[in-house]
Amino acid sequence: MSASFSATDHAHMAHALRLAERGLYTTAPNPRVGCVIAHGDEVVGTGFHQRAGEPHAEVYALREAGERARGATAYVTLEPCAHHGRTPPCADALIAAGVGRVVVAAEDPFDQVDGRGVSRLRAAGIAVETGLMREAARELNIGFFSRIERGRPFVRVKLAMSLDGRTALANGDSKWITGEAARADVQRWRARSSAILSGSGTVLADNPRLTVRLASSSLSPGSAGGEGWGEGAAFEARAPLTQPSPPSKLGGEGFKPLRVILDRQLRTPAGSHVLDGSAPTLLIHGESASSCTDDRFAHIKRLALPTPADAFDLHAVLALLAQRDVNEIHVEAGPRLCGALFAAGLVDELLLYIAPLLLGSEAAPLMHLPSLTDMASRWSLRLLDQRMLGPDIRLRLRPG
């Protein structure tokens, strides 16, 4: 990080990150972005991106700042855009407002930006500095960066287990391993995701809804994934926002993550909740089952993929979802699909809820993984955080 960044710079960028976090549940497929405009310690404008197709963070901040934007420093958590999409270029708006300096946390790898925003600002004579709190800004948009840079969404697998590592009784009963607080926490992680992924085995066993069921008042910034913005989490917003808080995305016509069901043989039965049309749903099946056209699938979209080894190519599935602008995938599936994702190196984060109970040796395991012959081949996980949720423990882990 450049030594030229002052304590005031850090405070304003942290403020901008907190603003960006207010779009945690609403901006997909766009990134979450915040902006602060200031003269020294004095904040004259603030804003955050609310949802795709609506004004970007810089526009809201410039509206609030008005003429006071001239000569000010703009702190932006992501490189200002330089292209005409559904909104005009933010770089042009900053230039027109006469800001004197722009501090950018993270560069935007999107091919229509990717340095062009910074170049346009500098060409207009504006001083631009990048990299202040870059990692916190990237963490806030970890799914967006994964989709653009790796060509696949960020994959977060949620599992709940007993102290003896079991996820369901031998007869399939798994309601409920964890308590109410842990289940509410899962709903918040679902809400921030672009898609919720499961398999036909889970549909057959549990008939899940795979929707967000939580009062919108519970979706405060930081309630899911707010652990990890680093320095940004230490600062509260210091100026009023001129834009309204994001409206509820729950209930009515609110936002609903895409449900994605992997069902190679189209085993999902009529009457399954995932076929009820209550949320956008994509059912991915094998090509050999593509001739099935019965009324079960009237309310959902279907897509056939090759399954040459009687199994899905999970890399191809994720690439397909990235093409559909999916940033973060929340996986709630059985031990076979979760194990396959993990063995393929496609799990980026594991949300593991541990309940203080025992289910016995005949109960279902956490994941089906290949057998190992030596300890050097074991899978290692890095603990990001742990917290108590009622009587249960939640571990957040990443490979490596």
N, C-alpha and C positions, 0 to 999 in steps of 0.2 A: 504494500500500500504506500502511496506517495506520502512523504513527510510533510507535504504542503497542506494537508488537510488539518484544519484546526478543530478545537473542541466544539466550536459553534457549528462547523460543517458536520461533525458527527451527530450533534444533537438534532440538526434539521433533517439529516438523512434518516435518522432513527424515527423521527416524527413522520416522514414520508412513508416509511415502511409500515408504521402503524396504520396510516391512512390506507395504504394498499391492501392491508389485511382485511379491511372492511368489505372488500369485494371477494372474500374467500369463497363464498358460496354462489356468486352470481355472474362472474365474468366469462366463464367458459364459452367457447374455446379460446377466448383472448386471455392474455396474462393479467395478473393482478398488479396494478400500477398506482403509485401515489406520487404526489407532487407538492412541494412547499416552495413558496416564493418569499424571499426575505431580504431585507436590508440589514446586514449585521445580525444582531440578535432579534430584531423585530420581524415577526411574520406578518406579511401583508396579503398572502393568498394561499389557500390550500385546496386540494381536490384529490379525488380518486376515481378510477374507472369503475363504473357500476355494472354495465353489461354490454355484450357485443352489439355493435351498431349504434351505440349511444356515445356522447362525447368522452374523450380521453381525459386522463387526470390533469394534463397541462391546461386544457381548455377551461375546466372548472376553476383551477387555481388562478388563471389569468383573468377570468371574469371577476373574481373576488378582488384581485389586486388592482384592476383598472389601470389608471395612469401611474400608479405606484410601482408597476412592474418595470418601468423604464429604469435601467441601470441596476436592477436588482439581480440577485443570484437565484436561479431556479434549481432546486434539488429534485431529481427525478429518479425513481427506482429502476427504470428501464429506459434504454436509449429512445429518444423521441422518434416517432415514425417519420419517414420522408416520402411516403407514397400516398396516393389517393385510393383508399379502400372504401369502406362504408362511411368514413369520416375524412376530412381533409388532413394534410400532413401537420403534425404537431410541431415539427421543426420550423415550418413556415410561420406558425402562430407565435412561437417564441421570438422569432426574428422580427416580425411585425410589431410585437409589443415592446421591442427595444431592450430586452434583458441584456445585462452586461456579461453575465457568466452563467454557465450551466454545469452542474455537477451531476454525473450519471453514475448510478451504482453498478449496473450490469449492462453489457452490450447485448443488443438484440440479434440473435442468429437468423431470424426469419429472412429469407432471401431477398425480400423487397425492402428490407431495412439494412441489416448487417453492415454497419459502419456508415451508411449513407446519411443517416440523421446527424451523426457527429460531424461528418465532412461538410454537410450543408451549413451547419451552425458556424463552423470555423471559417468557411468561405465568406460568411457574412460579417466576419470580424469579432465573433463572440468567443470568449475564452471558454474552452471545454476541458473538463477533467473527468476521468473515468476511474472506476474501481473502488470507490468508497463504499464499504460494506457490501461488496459484490456477492460474497457467499450467502449472506442473509437474503439478498434479493433473489438469488438463484434458488435458494431453498423454498422461498415463498411461492415460486413458480416452477417447482421441480418437474411437474408433469409437462408443462409447456416446453421447457428446455429438452426434456427427454424426447418428446414428439418431433421437435424440429431438428435436434442434433443426432439422435439415434434412429429416427424413423419408427419409433414405437412408443406407446404410452409408458408412464411410470406405473409399475405393478405393485400394489399393496395387498397382501394376503392377510385376512383376518381369521384367526382360529381361537376357539375357546376350549380349554381342557381342564381336567381334574388334576390333582397333585400327582397321580400316577400316569399322567400323559395320555388320558383317554378323552375322546370327544363325543361319544354316544354309547349307550348300552348295546349289548350284542343284538337286541331286537330292534335297534335303530332309534330308540327313544333318546332325544337329546334336549328336551324342553323341561326345565331350563338348567343348564350347567351353571351359568353365572347369574348374578342378581340384577336388580332393576337399574342400578347406577351404571353398571358395565354395559347393559343393553342400550341405555340412552346414549352412552359414549359412542357405541357402534353407529347409531343413527347419525351422529354428527360427522363421522368419517364417511358414511354413505353420502351425506349431503354435499360434501366438498368434492366428490368424485364426479367424473364425466360419465362413467359407466360402472355398473355392478355386474360382475361376471360369475356365472355358476354353471353347473353341468346337469345333465339329465338325471344322473343318479340322485343328486340332492333334490331335484324337483320331485322325483318319484318317492323319495323317502320322507321329505318334510313338507312338500307343497308350499314353499316360501312365497312371499309377496315380492321381496326384493325391491321395496320402495322405501322412501323416507317417511317415517312416522314420528314426528317430533314437533312440538310447538315452536313456531318461529322465534319466540322470545328466548328459546334455549340456544339459538344459533348466534351467540355473540362472538365477535372476533376473538380468536385465541382458544375457542372452546374445542376445536379439533385441529390439530396440527400447529397450534400456536406455540408449541414448545420447540424452539429450534431456530427462531429468527435471530438468535444471538443478541447483539446489542440493541436491535430494534425493539425488542420486547420491554426494554427498561424505560422507555419514554412514552408518555401519554401525549395525545394531540394537544397543542397549546393555542389553537385558534379555532373559532367556529367554522363549520362547513357551510358553504352556500348551497350545496346540493342536498337533497333529502337522503336519508339512510335508505339502503336497498330495500325494496318491498319484500314481503314474505315470498319465498319460493315454495311454500308448502301449502297444500290444499288448494281447492278450486282449480284455476288454470295455471298454478305456479309451476316452477321448474321441477322437473323430474329426471334424475339420471337415466340414461339408456340402460335397459336390462338386456344383457347378452347371455344367451343360453347355448351351450355347446351340446348338441344332441345329434350324434352321428347317425343314428338309426331312426330318428323321429319318434322316440318313445314317449315324449311328453303327452300325457293323456288329456282328453277333453275335460274341462272343468278345473284345470290347473290355474292357479292365480296368475302365473306369468303369461297366460293367454287371454287375460280378461280385458286388455286394452286400457287399463288404468294408468299405464306408463308406456312410453315408447319402448318397443321391444324388438330385438333382432335375434332370431333363432338361426344358428349356423349348423348345418347338417352335412352329411356326406352326399356326394353326387349320386350314389346308388339309390338314395331315398328321395330324390328330387321329383319323382313322378307323383308323390302323394299330394293330393289337392283337396283333402276333405275340409269341412267347415271348422275344424279345430283352430286353424291358423288365419281366420278371417280378420282378426284385429291386429296382427303383427306382421313384421317383415321377415322374410326368409332368404337365406343365402346359402348356396351349395359350395363346398370346397372339396378338393380331392383328398381322399384318405387312403393312399396307396398301401399303407402298412396297418390298415384297420384302426387308425388313430389320426387325430388332427395334428397337422404341423403347427405347433403353438407359436412359432416365430411368424408364420404366415398369418395366423389369426390376429396377432398383435399388430402386424404391419397393416392389415386390412382395417383395423380399428383406428390406427393413426391416420389413415387416409380419410376416415370419417371424422377427423378433428377431435378424437378422444385424447385427452391429456393424462388423466389419472384413472386407473382402473382399480376398483375395490373388489377383491375376490372373496366370495363366501361360497365355498364348495367343499366337497368331501375329500377324504385322504388321498384318493387316486389322482384327481385333477390337481390338487395343491402339491402333491408330491411330484407330479410330472412337470409342473411349472418350476418347482424348485430344482429338480434334477437337470432341467434344461438351462439353468442359469438365468431365468426370467423373472425371479422374484427380487424386487428392489427393496422391499420393506415388509416386515412381518409384525402385525399387531397380534400379540399373544395375550389372551385373558386367562388367568389361572384362578380357579375356584378352590376353596379349602374343603375339598371332598375327594372321595375315592370311588372309582367305578368298577374296579376289578379287572382281572387279567383277560377276561373274554370280551371286554368292551372294545370299541373301535379305536384304532391308533390315531395319532395326530396326523401323520402322513405316511403314504407308501413310498419309500425311497429304496434305491438299489442297495444291496448288501455290500458292506465294506470288508476288506481283508486286512487292512492295517489302519492304525490311528492317523497316519499321515494323510489319509484320504478323506478325513472327516470334514464336514461342513462347519465353518466357523462363522459366528455371528457377532456383530458389534452392538453393544447396548447403547441406544441413544437416550432413553429415559425409562423410568419406572414410576408408577404412581398407584396409590390405593383408590379403588372405586367401590365404596362400601366394603364388603368383606373380601372383595376380589383384588387381584393385582393385575395391572396391565403393563406388559413389557413392549417397548417399541425397539425393534432390532433391524439392522441391515447387514447383508453379507459383507465379509471382509474383516 
